[in-house]
């Protein structure tokens, strides 16, 4: 009998503009569906546009007050196992195996909640991250836990966040099209893809541009009110271009023409933009933090988190045509280590094992 695998896709962005969890969900589901029959949960019909042709069941959004009782609704679908790309799905009364995902521990060190959350949810978010025990309670409800990097898995062990087995199922990047060997950058532009919140440390990138006359910093994400003016004031002579929410096509085109993708982030759960840039053959100039070392390896260039001059020096090193070509080739090779198919191949045996145990 085929295992009945259900994937919670209610975290997909209904507006089609992926955030990290939305992109992870879409990537994993697309690859899983090529390996085994699956069904999905959605909360908005528009989410189907981001999914392959699989059987879909609609229920309330994961932020609904009814969420603690989600398992009672899911029981009616008779899954053997549910995989959730988050750790918050309600499990009261469940009659199926459950795999939860913890992406990172960022908000224990940087407690500002996501801006899109309702005020009451922002308050709960802050309270939740004041101590470790609520996370332990959530994760230990599962039969197994997934995370996206070895770095986060090590932190989970360090803080004893779960007694359940932890499996690393890495992030990846969507295909960028046919690979083309790149020998030189088309423009003196630097690309940043990410949010404009404190720990992302965009200020350091803007200040670095003061040491890089002739370069342009292209900021691809949506810009909060007032942030454009604040950043420009940090370096009045810097050439900053705000895409204010680029489409996937615009983002890919920017990567394919850029000198480098840059990030001065202080903390990340993974860093999907790094893999996206590597897939495009675009060199990386990023902050020297453990997760970026895990993703970029020896292919990337690194700078201390709060050192604009060091970032600028790393970018200037790419002005040597041989250095740029070598870095482009290195990141292209490195990108082959990350694919949704490889990640799904890690996840599927875990789901099948738990489904079989649940049946017995």
TITORVO-566383 format. One record per residue (C-alpha): x, y, z; residue in three letters. Coordinates in steps of 0.05 Angstrom, whole numbers, plus 5000, padded with zeros to 4 digits. Example, Ala and Ser with C-alpha at 12.3 -4.5 7.8 and 13.67 -1.06 7.14 Angstrom:
2
@c1->5246; c2->4910; c3->5156; type->ALA
@c1->5273; c2->4979; c3->5143; type->SER
//
This chain:
360
@c1->5000; c2->5000; c3->5000; type->UNK
@c1->5027; c2->5069; c3->4981; type->UNK
@c1->5043; c2->5114; c3->5040; type->UNK
@c1->4994; c2->5172; c3->5047; type->UNK
@c1->5040; c2->5233; c3->5051; type->UNK
@c1->5010; c2->5301; c3->5065; type->UNK
@c1->5050; c2->5366; c3->5061; type->UNK
@c1->5027; c2->5430; c3->5095; type->UNK
@c1->5031; c2->5484; c3->5041; type->UNK
@c1->4992; c2->5537; c3->5078; type->UNK
@c1->5055; c2->5578; c3->5087; type->UNK
@c1->5061; c2->5592; c3->5013; type->UNK
@c1->5055; c2->5666; c3->4997; type->UNK
@c1->4988; c2->5674; c3->4962; type->UNK
@c1->5013; c2->5738; c3->4927; type->UNK
@c1->5065; c2->5697; c3->4890; type->UNK
@c1->5124; c2->5734; c3->4921; type->UNK
@c1->5162; c2->5681; c3->4959; type->UNK
@c1->5194; c2->5692; c3->5027; type->UNK
@c1->5244; c2->5640; c3->5052; type->UNK
@c1->5193; c2->5590; c3->5080; type->UNK
@c1->5147; c2->5598; c3->5020; type->UNK
@c1->5204; c2->5583; c3->4972; type->UNK
@c1->5227; c2->5524; c3->5014; type->UNK
@c1->5157; c2->5495; c3->5013; type->UNK
@c1->5148; c2->5503; c3->4938; type->UNK
@c1->5216; c2->5474; c3->4923; type->UNK
@c1->5209; c2->5413; c3->4968; type->UNK
@c1->5138; c2->5398; c3->4945; type->UNK
@c1->5157; c2->5403; c3->4871; type->UNK
@c1->5214; c2->5354; c3->4881; type->UNK
@c1->5175; c2->5307; c3->4927; type->UNK
@c1->5118; c2->5302; c3->4877; type->UNK
@c1->5168; c2->5275; c3->4826; type->UNK
@c1->5189; c2->5220; c3->4874; type->UNK
@c1->5123; c2->5197; c3->4905; type->UNK
@c1->5048; c2->5209; c3->4907; type->UNK
@c1->5033; c2->5266; c3->4956; type->UNK
@c1->4975; c2->5311; c3->4975; type->UNK
@c1->4978; c2->5381; c3->5003; type->UNK
@c1->4942; c2->5428; c3->5050; type->UNK
@c1->4927; c2->5499; c3->5026; type->UNK
@c1->4890; c2->5558; c3->5057; type->UNK
@c1->4883; c2->5600; c3->4993; type->UNK
@c1->4867; c2->5576; c3->4923; type->UNK
@c1->4921; c2->5622; c3->4895; type->UNK
@c1->4973; c2->5578; c3->4929; type->UNK
@c1->4958; c2->5524; c3->4877; type->UNK
@c1->4993; c2->5567; c3->4825; type->UNK
@c1->5059; c2->5554; c3->4861; type->UNK
@c1->5050; c2->5479; c3->4865; type->UNK
@c1->5053; c2->5419; c3->4818; type->UNK
@c1->4989; c2->5382; c3->4800; type->UNK
@c1->4975; c2->5345; c3->4865; type->UNK
@c1->4913; c2->5332; c3->4905; type->UNK
@c1->4898; c2->5392; c3->4949; type->UNK
@c1->4855; c2->5401; c3->5012; type->UNK
@c1->4835; c2->5469; c3->5036; type->UNK
@c1->4829; c2->5490; c3->5109; type->UNK
@c1->4841; c2->5552; c3->5152; type->UNK
@c1->4905; c2->5593; c3->5150; type->UNK
@c1->4961; c2->5573; c3->5199; type->UNK
@c1->4952; c2->5639; c3->5236; type->UNK
@c1->4879; c2->5624; c3->5252; type->UNK
@c1->4858; c2->5619; c3->5326; type->UNK
@c1->4833; c2->5549; c3->5308; type->UNK
@c1->4904; c2->5525; c3->5291; type->UNK
@c1->4915; c2->5487; c3->5357; type->UNK
@c1->4860; c2->5440; c3->5333; type->UNK
@c1->4887; c2->5432; c3->5262; type->UNK
@c1->4901; c2->5357; c3->5273; type->UNK
@c1->4828; c2->5342; c3->5286; type->UNK
@c1->4812; c2->5370; c3->5217; type->UNK
@c1->4872; c2->5336; c3->5185; type->UNK
@c1->4852; c2->5268; c3->5215; type->UNK
@c1->4792; c2->5267; c3->5168; type->UNK
@c1->4841; c2->5262; c3->5109; type->UNK
@c1->4872; c2->5199; c3->5138; type->UNK
@c1->4945; c2->5214; c3->5124; type->UNK
@c1->5000; c2->5167; c3->5148; type->UNK
@c1->5048; c2->5225; c3->5157; type->UNK
@c1->5045; c2->5301; c3->5154; type->UNK
@c1->5106; c2->5342; c3->5136; type->UNK
@c1->5102; c2->5415; c3->5158; type->UNK
@c1->5155; c2->5467; c3->5135; type->UNK
@c1->5143; c2->5502; c3->5202; type->UNK
@c1->5137; c2->5479; c3->5274; type->UNK
@c1->5070; c2->5510; c3->5293; type->UNK
@c1->5018; c2->5464; c3->5262; type->UNK
@c1->4967; c2->5443; c3->5314; type->UNK
@c1->4975; c2->5370; c3->5336; type->UNK
@c1->4921; c2->5361; c3->5390; type->UNK
@c1->4889; c2->5293; c3->5379; type->UNK
@c1->4930; c2->5274; c3->5318; type->UNK
@c1->4926; c2->5204; c3->5289; type->UNK
@c1->4984; c2->5210; c3->5240; type->UNK
@c1->5059; c2->5215; c3->5242; type->UNK
@c1->5085; c2->5286; c3->5245; type->UNK
@c1->5149; c2->5318; c3->5219; type->UNK
@c1->5161; c2->5391; c3->5239; type->UNK
@c1->5213; c2->5440; c3->5212; type->UNK
@c1->5255; c2->5491; c3->5249; type->UNK
@c1->5291; c2->5537; c3->5201; type->UNK
@c1->5334; c2->5578; c3->5248; type->UNK
@c1->5342; c2->5608; c3->5318; type->UNK
@c1->5349; c2->5680; c3->5294; type->UNK
@c1->5292; c2->5709; c3->5334; type->UNK
@c1->5323; c2->5688; c3->5400; type->UNK
@c1->5379; c2->5737; c3->5385; type->UNK
@c1->5340; c2->5788; c3->5344; type->UNK
@c1->5269; c2->5790; c3->5373; type->UNK
@c1->5235; c2->5839; c3->5326; type->UNK
@c1->5176; c2->5799; c3->5297; type->UNK
@c1->5160; c2->5797; c3->5222; type->UNK
@c1->5125; c2->5862; c3->5203; type->UNK
@c1->5068; c2->5828; c3->5166; type->UNK
@c1->5042; c2->5795; c3->5229; type->UNK
@c1->4980; c2->5822; c3->5264; type->UNK
@c1->4994; c2->5861; c3->5329; type->UNK
@c1->4969; c2->5804; c3->5374; type->UNK
@c1->5013; c2->5754; c3->5338; type->UNK
@c1->5073; c2->5801; c3->5343; type->UNK
@c1->5064; c2->5803; c3->5418; type->UNK
@c1->5059; c2->5727; c3->5423; type->UNK
@c1->5121; c2->5722; c3->5379; type->UNK
@c1->5162; c2->5764; c3->5426; type->UNK
@c1->5138; c2->5726; c3->5488; type->UNK
@c1->5151; c2->5659; c3->5454; type->UNK
@c1->5224; c2->5676; c3->5441; type->UNK
@c1->5240; c2->5699; c3->5512; type->UNK
@c1->5255; c2->5627; c3->5534; type->UNK
@c1->5275; c2->5560; c3->5503; type->UNK
@c1->5222; c2->5516; c3->5535; type->UNK
@c1->5164; c2->5537; c3->5488; type->UNK
@c1->5205; c2->5515; c3->5428; type->UNK
@c1->5221; c2->5449; c3->5462; type->UNK
@c1->5147; c2->5436; c3->5475; type->UNK
@c1->5130; c2->5449; c3->5402; type->UNK
@c1->5185; c2->5406; c3->5373; type->UNK
@c1->5176; c2->5347; c3->5420; type->UNK
@c1->5104; c2->5340; c3->5396; type->UNK
@c1->5132; c2->5312; c3->5331; type->UNK
@c1->5158; c2->5243; c3->5312; type->UNK
@c1->5218; c2->5276; c3->5278; type->UNK
@c1->5246; c2->5346; c3->5265; type->UNK
@c1->5276; c2->5375; c3->5201; type->UNK
@c1->5322; c2->5434; c3->5195; type->UNK
@c1->5355; c2->5467; c3->5135; type->UNK
@c1->5429; c2->5469; c3->5154; type->UNK
@c1->5483; c2->5435; c3->5195; type->UNK
@c1->5495; c2->5502; c3->5230; type->UNK
@c1->5423; c2->5504; c3->5256; type->UNK
@c1->5425; c2->5430; c3->5274; type->UNK
@c1->5487; c2->5443; c3->5317; type->UNK
@c1->5453; c2->5501; c3->5352; type->UNK
@c1->5392; c2->5459; c3->5365; type->UNK
@c1->5436; c2->5407; c3->5398; type->UNK
@c1->5474; c2->5460; c3->5438; type->UNK
@c1->5408; c2->5486; c3->5467; type->UNK
@c1->5377; c2->5416; c3->5474; type->UNK
@c1->5316; c2->5438; c3->5435; type->UNK
@c1->5287; c2->5369; c3->5421; type->UNK
@c1->5291; c2->5297; c3->5441; type->UNK
@c1->5268; c2->5277; c3->5371; type->UNK
@c1->5316; c2->5257; c3->5315; type->UNK
@c1->5338; c2->5316; c3->5272; type->UNK
@c1->5348; c2->5310; c3->5197; type->UNK
@c1->5381; c2->5364; c3->5155; type->UNK
@c1->5342; c2->5378; c3->5090; type->UNK
@c1->5378; c2->5437; c3->5059; type->UNK
@c1->5350; c2->5495; c3->5021; type->UNK
@c1->5365; c2->5502; c3->4947; type->UNK
@c1->5350; c2->5549; c3->4890; type->UNK
@c1->5302; c2->5546; c3->4831; type->UNK
@c1->5334; c2->5532; c3->4763; type->UNK
@c1->5359; c2->5595; c3->4729; type->UNK
@c1->5358; c2->5567; c3->4659; type->UNK
@c1->5414; c2->5539; c3->4616; type->UNK
@c1->5482; c2->5548; c3->4647; type->UNK
@c1->5527; c2->5597; c3->4610; type->UNK
@c1->5601; c2->5604; c3->4625; type->UNK
@c1->5614; c2->5675; c3->4648; type->UNK
@c1->5683; c2->5704; c3->4641; type->UNK
@c1->5669; c2->5776; c3->4664; type->UNK
@c1->5613; c2->5816; c3->4697; type->UNK
@c1->5568; c2->5856; c3->4651; type->UNK
@c1->5563; c2->5915; c3->4700; type->UNK
@c1->5595; c2->5943; c3->4762; type->UNK
@c1->5534; c2->5927; c3->4803; type->UNK
@c1->5524; c2->5892; c3->4869; type->UNK
@c1->5459; c2->5855; c3->4885; type->UNK
@c1->5427; c2->5850; c3->4953; type->UNK
@c1->5366; c2->5805; c3->4963; type->UNK
@c1->5336; c2->5805; c3->5033; type->UNK
@c1->5294; c2->5842; c3->5083; type->UNK
@c1->5309; c2->5911; c3->5111; type->UNK
@c1->5311; c2->5892; c3->5185; type->UNK
@c1->5366; c2->5903; c3->5236; type->UNK
@c1->5404; c2->5837; c3->5236; type->UNK
@c1->5408; c2->5838; c3->5160; type->UNK
@c1->5457; c2->5896; c3->5169; type->UNK
@c1->5443; c2->5930; c3->5102; type->UNK
@c1->5476; c2->5993; c3->5131; type->UNK
@c1->5545; c2->5962; c3->5124; type->UNK
@c1->5533; c2->5948; c3->5050; type->UNK
@c1->5512; c2->6020; c3->5038; type->UNK
@c1->5572; c2->6047; c3->5075; type->UNK
@c1->5618; c2->6001; c3->5035; type->UNK
@c1->5594; c2->6035; c3->4971; type->UNK
@c1->5628; c2->6099; c3->4995; type->UNK
@c1->5693; c2->6062; c3->4982; type->UNK
@c1->5671; c2->6038; c3->4913; type->UNK
@c1->5663; c2->6096; c3->4865; type->UNK
@c1->5630; c2->6074; c3->4800; type->UNK
@c1->5592; c2->6016; c3->4832; type->UNK
@c1->5517; c2->6010; c3->4840; type->UNK
@c1->5482; c2->5973; c3->4897; type->UNK
@c1->5416; c2->5942; c3->4873; type->UNK
@c1->5369; c2->5927; c3->4930; type->UNK
@c1->5317; c2->5879; c3->4904; type->UNK
@c1->5266; c2->5870; c3->4962; type->UNK
@c1->5207; c2->5912; c3->4981; type->UNK
@c1->5228; c2->5975; c3->5019; type->UNK
@c1->5191; c2->5996; c3->5083; type->UNK
@c1->5169; c2->6069; c3->5088; type->UNK
@c1->5226; c2->6116; c3->5103; type->UNK
@c1->5281; c2->6063; c3->5094; type->UNK
@c1->5301; c2->6088; c3->5025; type->UNK
@c1->5315; c2->6158; c3->5052; type->UNK
@c1->5350; c2->6132; c3->5114; type->UNK
@c1->5398; c2->6088; c3->5075; type->UNK
@c1->5414; c2->6141; c3->5023; type->UNK
@c1->5432; c2->6189; c3->5080; type->UNK
@c1->5484; c2->6139; c3->5105; type->UNK
@c1->5524; c2->6149; c3->5041; type->UNK
@c1->5497; c2->6209; c3->5001; type->UNK
@c1->5543; c2->6197; c3->4942; type->UNK
@c1->5528; c2->6122; c3->4936; type->UNK
@c1->5488; c2->6096; c3->4876; type->UNK
@c1->5430; c2->6058; c3->4907; type->UNK
@c1->5376; c2->6028; c3->4863; type->UNK
@c1->5313; c2->6004; c3->4898; type->UNK
@c1->5274; c2->5951; c3->4859; type->UNK
@c1->5221; c2->5952; c3->4915; type->UNK
@c1->5202; c2->5880; c3->4902; type->UNK
@c1->5233; c2->5852; c3->4839; type->UNK
@c1->5200; c2->5795; c3->4801; type->UNK
@c1->5238; c2->5730; c3->4795; type->UNK
@c1->5256; c2->5748; c3->4724; type->UNK
@c1->5282; c2->5817; c3->4744; type->UNK
@c1->5322; c2->5786; c3->4801; type->UNK
@c1->5354; c2->5733; c3->4756; type->UNK
@c1->5372; c2->5786; c3->4704; type->UNK
@c1->5404; c2->5829; c3->4758; type->UNK
@c1->5445; c2->5769; c3->4782; type->UNK
@c1->5468; c2->5751; c3->4712; type->UNK
@c1->5495; c2->5821; c3->4701; type->UNK
@c1->5525; c2->5834; c3->4770; type->UNK
@c1->5596; c2->5835; c3->4795; type->UNK
@c1->5574; c2->5801; c3->4860; type->UNK
@c1->5517; c2->5785; c3->4906; type->UNK
@c1->5530; c2->5818; c3->4974; type->UNK
@c1->5504; c2->5806; c3->5044; type->UNK
@c1->5530; c2->5833; c3->5110; type->UNK
@c1->5478; c2->5795; c3->5152; type->UNK
@c1->5495; c2->5780; c3->5224; type->UNK
@c1->5452; c2->5717; c3->5227; type->UNK
@c1->5416; c2->5670; c3->5178; type->UNK
@c1->5382; c2->5603; c3->5179; type->UNK
@c1->5410; c2->5587; c3->5111; type->UNK
@c1->5417; c2->5640; c3->5057; type->UNK
@c1->5378; c2->5621; c3->4995; type->UNK
@c1->5403; c2->5684; c3->4957; type->UNK
@c1->5474; c2->5656; c3->4961; type->UNK
@c1->5453; c2->5592; c3->4925; type->UNK
@c1->5412; c2->5632; c3->4875; type->UNK
@c1->5473; c2->5674; c3->4859; type->UNK
@c1->5519; c2->5614; c3->4855; type->UNK
@c1->5471; c2->5580; c3->4807; type->UNK
@c1->5477; c2->5642; c3->4762; type->UNK
@c1->5553; c2->5641; c3->4767; type->UNK
@c1->5554; c2->5706; c3->4806; type->UNK
@c1->5610; c2->5712; c3->4858; type->UNK
@c1->5593; c2->5722; c3->4932; type->UNK
@c1->5619; c2->5776; c3->4979; type->UNK
@c1->5586; c2->5760; c3->5046; type->UNK
@c1->5595; c2->5767; c3->5121; type->UNK
@c1->5640; c2->5717; c3->5156; type->UNK
@c1->5587; c2->5678; c3->5195; type->UNK
@c1->5583; c2->5603; c3->5203; type->UNK
@c1->5522; c2->5591; c3->5160; type->UNK
@c1->5551; c2->5630; c3->5101; type->UNK
@c1->5615; c2->5588; c3->5108; type->UNK
@c1->5572; c2->5526; c3->5105; type->UNK
@c1->5537; c2->5549; c3->5041; type->UNK
@c1->5593; c2->5586; c3->5005; type->UNK
@c1->5653; c2->5544; c3->5026; type->UNK
@c1->5718; c2->5565; c3->4994; type->UNK
@c1->5682; c2->5593; c3->4934; type->UNK
@c1->5657; c2->5657; c3->4968; type->UNK
@c1->5694; c2->5719; c3->4992; type->UNK
@c1->5684; c2->5738; c3->5065; type->UNK
@c1->5688; c2->5802; c3->5106; type->UNK
@c1->5678; c2->5818; c3->5180; type->UNK
@c1->5605; c2->5835; c3->5193; type->UNK
@c1->5612; c2->5909; c3->5210; type->UNK
@c1->5672; c2->5928; c3->5166; type->UNK
@c1->5650; c2->5967; c3->5104; type->UNK
@c1->5722; c2->5977; c3->5081; type->UNK
@c1->5734; c2->5902; c3->5082; type->UNK
@c1->5672; c2->5890; c3->5041; type->UNK
@c1->5696; c2->5942; c3->4991; type->UNK
@c1->5765; c2->5910; c3->4988; type->UNK
@c1->5734; c2->5842; c3->4973; type->UNK
@c1->5693; c2->5872; c3->4917; type->UNK
@c1->5754; c2->5908; c3->4888; type->UNK
@c1->5792; c2->5842; c3->4886; type->UNK
@c1->5740; c2->5820; c3->4834; type->UNK
@c1->5764; c2->5875; c3->4787; type->UNK
@c1->5820; c2->5828; c3->4767; type->UNK
@c1->5789; c2->5791; c3->4708; type->UNK
@c1->5823; c2->5725; c3->4726; type->UNK
@c1->5800; c2->5729; c3->4798; type->UNK
@c1->5728; c2->5744; c3->4777; type->UNK
@c1->5727; c2->5686; c3->4727; type->UNK
@c1->5757; c2->5638; c3->4778; type->UNK
@c1->5706; c2->5658; c3->4831; type->UNK
@c1->5649; c2->5652; c3->4781; type->UNK
@c1->5671; c2->5581; c3->4762; type->UNK
@c1->5680; c2->5563; c3->4836; type->UNK
@c1->5610; c2->5585; c3->4857; type->UNK
@c1->5579; c2->5551; c3->4797; type->UNK
@c1->5612; c2->5485; c3->4818; type->UNK
@c1->5591; c2->5497; c3->4890; type->UNK
@c1->5519; c2->5508; c3->4870; type->UNK
@c1->5513; c2->5436; c3->4845; type->UNK
@c1->5514; c2->5413; c3->4918; type->UNK
@c1->5446; c2->5445; c3->4929; type->UNK
@c1->5383; c2->5422; c3->4892; type->UNK
@c1->5311; c2->5410; c3->4911; type->UNK
@c1->5315; c2->5340; c3->4883; type->UNK
@c1->5373; c2->5323; c3->4929; type->UNK
@c1->5336; c2->5354; c3->4989; type->UNK
@c1->5272; c2->5316; c3->4973; type->UNK
@c1->5313; c2->5252; c3->4967; type->UNK
@c1->5337; c2->5263; c3->5039; type->UNK
@c1->5266; c2->5277; c3->5064; type->UNK
@c1->5227; c2->5222; c3->5030; type->UNK
@c1->5259; c2->5162; c3->5067; type->UNK
@c1->5244; c2->5195; c3->5133; type->UNK
@c1->5171; c2->5205; c3->5114; type->UNK
@c1->5164; c2->5134; c3->5089; type->UNK
@c1->5196; c2->5105; c3->5152; type->UNK
@c1->5149; c2->5144; c3->5197; type->UNK
@c1->5089; c2->5126; c3->5155; type->UNK
@c1->5106; c2->5052; c3->5161; type->UNK
@c1->5115; c2->5058; c3->5236; type->UNK
@c1->5048; c2->5093; c3->5243; type->UNK
@c1->5013; c2->5037; c3->5204; type->UNK
@c1->5044; c2->4984; c3->5249; type->UNK
//
